[in-house]
Amino acid sequence: MSSIPLFKYPNAEVFVNVASSQNPPLTTVKQDMEVMGERAAEELLHMIKDKTYAPQVIIVDTTLIKRGTCTSPN
């Protein structure tokens, strides 16, 4: 029998209890939502101030929160 890793995005505080209380506990991806909001606001302000501004690709760090649905193969 093969297994399929299962995960949920994002690991928002409102969902942490749900993800960790499942059986097996659900693996999630954590991303700093405050940083995402700050970067989005900065981009929006640039676009408002300069109509020729080209939106930039922004990469925000993520962390894999391994729980029971994402395990190493035996």
N, C-alpha and C positions, 0 to 999 in steps of 0.2 A: 504494500500500500504506500502510495506517495503522499507527501504533505505539501500544502501550499501556504507560504507565509502570508499572514494577513496583518495589515496595519491601518491606522486611522490618522488623518491629518485634519486639523492641527491638534496639538496636545493642549488646547485652551483650558484654563483653570476650571471652567464650568463642566468640562467633560472628563477631567482627570479621575474623579471618583467613579464615574461610569466605566471608563476604560480599565481601571485597575480592579474593579469589582466583578468583571465578567469572568466566566470560566471557559477557557483559559483567559487570563488577563490580556487585554488587547494592546499590542505594540502601537506606539504613536510617534509622530514626528513633531518635535518642539521647535517653534520659531518665535522670536521676540516680537510680539505684535506691536509693542510700543515703538520699537525701532522702525518697523514697517510703516507705521502711521507717520512718524517723523519724516522719514525719507519721502513718503508720498506727498506730504504737505510741502516739503522743500521743492519737489519737482513741480507741483502745482503752482507755487509762487513764482518759480522761474518762468513757467509757461505764461502766467498772467503778465509778468513784467516785460517779457521779451517774446513777442508773437512769432519770432523766427527760431526760438529755442526748440531743439529736437530733444524729446524725452530720452533719458538715459536708461540703460539696463542696470538695474540695481540688484545686487545679490546680498541676501541677508542670511547669515549663518543659521544652520539647522542642527539639531541633535536628535539622533534616533534613540527613543526611550524603549529599550527592549523589555518586553514582558513575555508572557507565555505563548503568543502567536507567532513569534519570530525567534526560533532557536537554531543553534548550530546543528548541521547534519551529524549523525552518529558515524 
